[in-house]
Amino acid sequence: MFPVRYVITALLLFCVIPIQAQDRPWGDALKGSGSYDDFEKPERCASCHKDFARQYEQAMMSQAYTHSWDEIEYFKLAVPHSQKDPKFKDAQEGCNGCHAPLAYIAGDVPPPKPFTGSRADESVSCDVCHTITGSGAEPPVNYSFTIEPGRTKLGNRDGLESPHHNTKKHDFTVSTELCGSCHNEKNPFDVWVKSTQLEWKEGPYSKDGVRCQDCHMPGAKGRNSIMSKEYDDVAQHMFTGAHSPARLAGTVELAVHPDVRAVVPGEQLKISVVCYNHKAGHKIPSGSVEERQLWLTVKVHDSQGKEYHLPVDRKGFEGEDYTISSNELAFQDMGYMLDEPDFKGLPRDALPYEGDRVFRMAYFDPQDRMTIAQWNTARLGVDYRIGPREAKIETYTWKLPADLPLGRVRIVAEMQYRRLIKSVGDYLGVPEEETKAEFINRAESWFEAVDY
């Protein structure tokens, strides 16, 4: 049986969420439709909502514009590209619809660079999410939200009073469509380059009534503000995701086993690894899939400590080459954006080993070259990510060396994750924290090398 709150949520989700305020601008029409002064600053909210403010300051919502990689990608790649090819101008400006919505609404695009004192630095501020009234598109996509900044703040609870603003319960605020208005995205080629909310909607968690907010804003006993009474289910403003090591760790369960327990050196062995996404309500990786890496490495260690790396067995599906780590050159379209005509490309995966399984969906530019520029993506490759509650089995066939020492041989399977491909980050000067490997999970097993 599901908890009562999940049953109630399920009833809400299967009702049609009204798309309100159709006469309000949304999407591209938001540009220049208001001003910075229409919105309150986060520090004003922090005076009463202290706990939420401290949580929000640590979340990527508060850094959507100022985050180092976002700044570098936007000002080094997207802006120059749109200046060379005006067809990308709307997409370049539209980045700000989600990353710096105040700037976009104020028509201040491109905004001043981060940390120059502009209110664009507020990124996705409290007042943005709490004054969104609906979506002008179904499914929500590309900052399709409608918004009415002002004294009334929208939330998940009736009957709250504040000396500073009005508070109103609003169904759209607690819907996943609110998240989807920025976490779903189509590019100028009409390609779905982000679809996290849609992945959730098509998966098992939506059928169980478990919303995005249930995982990314979990309820806890506490107070909404310094003057409110205590509630049992106050939504915490954590918004943890790919930038949270704790969120990443254990996302995918691993189990590894050999097909037999005793093998004679020189003979063949098959190792299987089960990879189960038991934690994420969407596919993994999700979001900025064009630059994410999730990979599985399998090694064996003989009885004297010598290490052997095993390449994954091929399954033979179309596009599989892009799911097996390689250092062939890719991302050549960056040369045009950077005005470097002799740019040959960068190592595609830049992982410690070639031959590892990479769970990804590659993005391809109009010249059919792999790209990390989602706005320049003309087609998507095979989707070899791990869906919610999906298990994939990878196999590794190994012919034991004839001189393998007898004794117990350890098998180690380890999964790791990168938010940004290291070769790209290094070339563009992105801080190392964005390209470092993050631990997901590890599993071990064994077999005996024997002499019959």
C-alpha positions in Angstrom: 0.0 0.0 0.0 1.2 3.5 -0.7 1.2 6.2 2.0 -1.9 8.4 2.1 0.0 11.5 0.8 1.0 9.5 -2.4 -2.6 8.5 -3.0 -3.8 12.1 -2.7 -1.0 13.3 -4.9 -1.9 10.7 -7.5 -5.5 12.0 -7.6 -4.2 15.5 -8.1 -1.9 14.4 -10.9 -4.5 12.5 -12.9 -6.7 15.5 -12.8 -6.2 18.1 -15.5 -4.0 20.9 -14.1 -5.6 24.1 -15.4 -3.4 26.2 -17.5 -4.3 29.6 -16.1 -3.7 33.2 -17.2 -3.7 32.4 -20.9 -3.7 36.2 -21.6 -0.3 36.5 -19.8 2.9 36.3 -21.9 4.8 33.1 -21.9 7.8 31.6 -23.6 9.5 34.0 -26.0 6.8 36.7 -25.3 8.2 37.0 -21.7 11.2 38.8 -23.0 10.9 42.5 -22.1 7.4 42.0 -20.6 8.4 43.4 -17.2 11.3 44.8 -15.1 13.7 43.7 -12.4 11.8 45.9 -10.0 8.7 43.7 -10.3 10.4 41.1 -8.2 11.6 41.0 -4.6 15.1 40.1 -3.9 16.0 36.8 -2.2 17.4 38.5 0.9 14.0 40.1 1.5 12.5 36.6 1.6 15.3 35.4 3.9 14.3 37.8 6.7 11.4 35.6 7.5 12.1 32.3 5.7 15.6 31.8 7.2 15.8 28.0 6.8 14.5 28.0 3.2 17.0 30.8 2.4 20.0 28.9 3.7 18.9 25.8 1.8 18.3 27.8 -1.4 21.7 29.5 -1.2 23.4 26.0 -1.5 21.1 24.8 -4.3 21.8 25.2 -8.0 18.5 27.2 -8.3 20.4 30.1 -6.8 23.4 29.6 -9.1 21.6 28.9 -12.4 23.2 32.1 -13.9 26.4 32.4 -11.9 27.6 28.8 -12.0 31.0 28.6 -13.6 30.3 26.2 -16.4 27.0 27.8 -17.3 28.8 31.2 -17.6 31.6 29.7 -19.8 29.3 27.8 -22.1 27.0 30.8 -22.5 29.6 33.6 -23.1 32.3 31.5 -24.8 30.1 29.3 -27.0 26.4 30.3 -27.2 26.7 34.1 -27.5 29.5 34.0 -30.2 27.7 31.3 -32.1 24.5 33.4 -32.3 26.5 36.4 -33.4 27.9 34.3 -36.3 24.6 32.6 -37.1 21.5 34.8 -36.3 19.2 31.7 -36.5 20.5 30.9 -33.0 19.8 34.3 -31.5 16.4 33.4 -30.0 17.8 30.2 -28.5 20.8 32.1 -27.1 18.6 34.7 -25.5 16.2 32.1 -24.4 18.8 30.4 -22.2 18.0 33.3 -19.8 14.4 32.4 -19.7 15.3 29.7 -17.2 18.8 30.6 -16.1 18.2 34.3 -15.5 14.4 34.8 -15.7 14.5 38.3 -14.2 16.9 39.4 -16.8 14.8 37.8 -19.6 11.6 39.4 -18.4 13.4 42.7 -18.1 14.7 42.4 -21.7 18.2 42.5 -20.4 19.7 39.9 -22.8 22.5 38.9 -22.9 22.7 40.0 -19.3 25.8 41.5 -17.8 28.3 38.8 -16.9 28.0 37.1 -13.5 29.2 38.9 -10.4 29.1 42.4 -12.0 26.2 43.5 -9.8 23.3 42.8 -12.1 20.1 41.3 -10.7 20.6 38.6 -13.3 22.8 37.1 -10.6 19.7 36.2 -8.6 19.2 33.3 -11.0 16.0 31.5 -10.2 14.9 33.5 -7.2 12.2 32.8 -4.6 9.9 35.3 -6.1 10.0 33.7 -9.5 8.8 30.3 -8.5 6.3 31.6 -6.0 4.6 33.9 -8.6 4.3 31.5 -11.5 0.6 30.9 -12.3 0.6 28.3 -15.1 2.0 27.2 -18.4 1.1 28.4 -21.9 2.2 25.1 -23.5 1.3 21.5 -23.0 3.6 19.8 -22.3 5.5 22.6 -20.6 8.7 23.5 -22.4 11.1 26.4 -22.9 10.2 28.7 -20.1 6.5 28.4 -21.0 5.4 29.6 -17.6 3.0 32.5 -17.0 4.0 34.8 -14.1 2.3 37.5 -12.1 4.8 39.1 -9.7 3.2 41.1 -6.9 2.1 40.9 -3.3 0.4 37.5 -3.7 2.8 34.6 -3.3 1.7 31.1 -4.4 2.4 28.0 -2.4 1.1 24.6 -1.3 -1.0 25.5 1.7 -4.2 27.4 2.5 -4.8 29.7 5.4 -1.4 31.2 5.9 -1.0 34.8 6.9 2.0 37.1 6.5 2.4 40.7 7.4 4.5 41.2 4.2 2.6 39.5 1.5 -0.6 37.5 0.7 -0.3 33.8 0.5 -2.5 31.6 -1.7 -2.6 27.8 -2.3 -2.1 27.1 -6.0 -2.4 23.8 -7.8 0.2 24.7 -10.4 2.8 25.4 -7.8 2.7 21.8 -6.5 2.5 20.2 -10.0 5.3 18.7 -12.0 4.4 21.0 -14.9 6.0 23.9 -12.9 9.3 22.0 -13.1 8.7 21.0 -16.7 8.5 24.6 -17.9 12.3 24.7 -17.6 13.4 21.1 -17.3 11.9 20.3 -20.7 13.5 22.0 -23.7 13.3 22.0 -27.5 16.0 23.6 -29.6 15.9 25.5 -32.9 16.0 22.1 -34.8 12.8 21.0 -32.9 14.8 18.4 -31.0 13.9 17.6 -27.3 17.3 18.4 -25.8 16.0 18.3 -22.2 13.1 16.2 -21.1 13.4 15.4 -17.4 9.8 16.0 -16.5 8.6 14.1 -19.5 10.9 11.1 -18.5 9.2 11.3 -15.1 5.7 11.5 -16.6 6.4 8.4 -18.8 7.9 6.4 -16.0 6.6 4.5 -12.9 6.9 7.2 -10.4 4.2 9.4 -12.0 1.9 6.4 -12.0 2.5 6.0 -8.3 1.8 9.7 -7.7 5.4 10.5 -6.6 6.1 14.0 -7.9 9.4 15.8 -8.6 8.8 17.8 -5.4 8.5 14.7 -3.3 12.2 13.8 -3.9 13.7 17.2 -4.5 11.7 19.1 -1.9 11.0 16.4 0.7 8.6 17.2 3.6 9.8 17.5 7.1 8.4 18.7 10.5 9.1 22.4 10.9 8.0 25.9 10.2 7.4 27.8 7.0 8.7 31.0 8.5 9.9 32.4 11.8 6.3 33.3 12.7 4.4 30.3 11.4 3.1 27.4 13.5 4.7 24.0 13.1 3.7 21.6 10.4 4.5 17.9 9.8 5.2 18.3 6.1 7.1 21.5 5.4 8.7 21.3 1.9 12.4 21.7 2.2 14.0 23.9 -0.4 17.0 21.6 -1.1 16.6 21.0 -4.8 19.5 18.5 -4.7 20.5 16.9 -8.0 23.5 16.2 -10.1 25.7 18.6 -8.1 25.0 16.7 -4.8 27.4 13.9 -4.1 24.9 12.5 -1.6 22.2 12.5 -4.2 24.5 10.7 -6.8 25.9 8.1 -4.5 23.9 4.9 -4.7 21.6 6.1 -7.5 22.3 2.9 -9.4 22.6 -0.4 -7.6 25.3 -2.8 -8.9 25.6 -6.5 -8.6 28.4 -8.5 -10.3 28.9 -12.3 -10.7 31.0 -14.7 -12.9 29.2 -17.5 -14.7 31.3 -20.1 -12.9 33.4 -20.1 -9.7 36.4 -22.1 -10.9 38.3 -21.5 -14.1 41.5 -22.9 -15.5 44.0 -20.3 -16.8 43.7 -20.0 -20.6 40.0 -20.7 -20.5 37.1 -18.2 -21.0 34.9 -16.7 -18.3 31.9 -14.4 -18.6 31.1 -11.8 -16.0 27.7 -10.1 -15.7 27.0 -6.8 -14.0 23.4 -5.7 -13.2 22.8 -1.9 -13.1 19.5 -0.9 -11.5 18.3 2.7 -11.3 16.4 2.4 -8.0 16.6 6.0 -6.9 16.0 8.5 -9.7 12.4 9.2 -10.9 13.8 10.0 -14.4 16.5 8.6 -16.6 20.1 8.8 -15.5 21.8 10.9 -16.7 19.1 13.5 -17.3 19.0 17.2 -17.9 22.1 18.3 -19.8 22.5 14.9 -21.3 24.9 16.2 -24.0 27.6 16.8 -21.5 27.0 14.1 -18.8 28.8 10.9 -18.5 27.8 7.8 -16.5 30.2 4.9 -17.0 30.9 1.4 -15.7 34.4 0.1 -15.3 35.1 -3.6 -14.6 38.6 -4.8 -13.4 39.9 -8.1 -12.1 42.8 -8.5 -9.6 44.7 -11.8 -9.6 46.0 -13.6 -6.4 49.3 -11.6 -6.7 47.6 -8.2 -7.0 48.0 -7.7 -10.8 45.1 -5.7 -12.2 43.4 -6.3 -15.6 40.8 -3.9 -17.2 38.0 -5.7 -19.1 36.2 -4.0 -22.1 32.5 -4.4 -22.2 30.9 -7.0 -24.6 29.2 -5.4 -27.5 25.4 -5.9 -27.9 25.2 -4.9 -31.5 22.6 -2.2 -31.4 22.7 0.8 -33.8 24.8 3.6 -32.4 26.5 1.5 -29.8 29.9 2.9 -30.6 28.9 6.1 -28.7 28.1 4.1 -25.6 31.6 2.6 -25.4 34.3 4.9 -24.1 36.7 6.1 -26.8 39.2 9.0 -27.3 38.4 9.6 -30.9 38.1 13.3 -31.7 34.7 15.0 -31.3 33.0 18.4 -30.7 34.5 20.0 -33.8 31.7 22.6 -33.9 33.3 24.3 -30.9 36.1 25.5 -33.3 33.6 27.6 -35.3 32.1 29.1 -32.1 35.5 29.9 -30.7 36.7 31.3 -34.0 39.5 28.7 -34.2 39.5 27.4 -37.8 42.3 24.8 -37.2 40.4 23.2 -34.2 40.5 19.4 -34.8 38.3 18.4 -31.9 38.8 17.0 -28.4 38.9 13.4 -27.1 35.3 12.3 -27.0 35.2 10.7 -23.6 38.6 11.4 -21.9 38.0 8.6 -19.4 40.8 6.5 -17.8 40.0 3.5 -20.0 38.7 2.9 -23.4 36.1 0.1 -23.8 34.0 1.0 -20.7 30.2 1.1 -21.1 28.9 4.7 -21.1 25.2 5.2 -20.3 24.4 8.2 -22.5 22.4 9.7 -25.4 24.8 11.4 -27.8 23.9 14.7 -29.5 24.9 15.4 -33.1 25.3 18.7 -34.9 24.1 19.5 -38.5 27.3 17.9 -39.8 26.6 14.8 -37.8 29.4 15.3 -35.4 29.0 14.7 -31.7 28.4 18.0 -29.9 28.0 19.4 -26.4 26.0 22.4 -27.7 22.4 21.5 -27.2 21.2 24.5 -29.3 23.3 23.1 -32.2 21.9 19.6 -32.0 20.2 18.4 -35.2 19.6 14.8 -34.0 19.9 12.6 -31.0 21.8 9.3 -30.9 20.6 6.0 -29.4 19.2 6.5 -25.9 21.3 4.2 -23.7 20.5 5.7 -20.4 19.1 3.9 -17.4 15.4 4.6 -16.9 13.6 4.8 -13.5 13.4 1.3 -12.0 15.1 -0.1 -15.0 17.9 -2.7 -14.8 20.5 -3.2 -17.6 22.9 -6.1 -17.7 26.4 -5.7 -19.1 28.6 -8.6 -19.8 32.4 -9.0 -20.0 33.9 -12.0 -21.6 37.5 -12.7 -20.6 40.0 -15.3 -21.7 42.2 -15.8 -18.7 46.0 -15.5 -19.4 47.6 -18.9 -19.6 50.1 -17.8 -16.9 47.4 -16.3 -14.5 48.5 -17.2 -11.0 46.3 -19.8 -9.3 44.1 -18.6 -6.4 41.2 -16.3 -5.8 40.6 -13.5 -8.4 38.7 -10.5 -7.3 36.1 -8.9 -9.7 35.4 -5.2 -9.1 32.7 -3.2 -10.9 32.5 0.5 -10.3 30.2 3.1 -11.7 31.1 6.8 -11.8 29.6 10.0 -13.1 30.8 13.3 -14.5 28.8 16.4 -15.0 31.0 17.6 -17.8 33.4 15.8 -20.2 36.9 16.5 -18.9 38.5 17.2 -22.3 35.9 20.0 -22.9 36.2 21.4 -19.4 40.0 21.5 -19.5 40.0 23.2 -22.9 37.6 25.9 -21.9 39.1 26.5 -18.5 36.2 25.2 -16.5 37.0 24.6 -12.8 38.0 21.1 -12.0 35.1 20.5 -9.7 32.8 20.3 -12.7 34.8 17.5 -14.4 35.9 15.4 -11.5 34.6 11.9 -11.3 31.8 11.3 -8.7 31.3 7.9 -7.1 28.0 6.2 -7.8 28.4 2.6 -6.6 30.7 -0.4 -6.4 30.2 -4.1 -6.3 32.7 -7.1 -5.9 32.7 -10.8 -6.5 35.3 -13.5 -7.1 36.3 -16.7 -8.8 39.1 -19.2 -8.4 41.8 -19.8 -10.9 42.5 -23.5 -10.6 44.7 -26.2 -12.1 42.6 -29.3 -12.9 
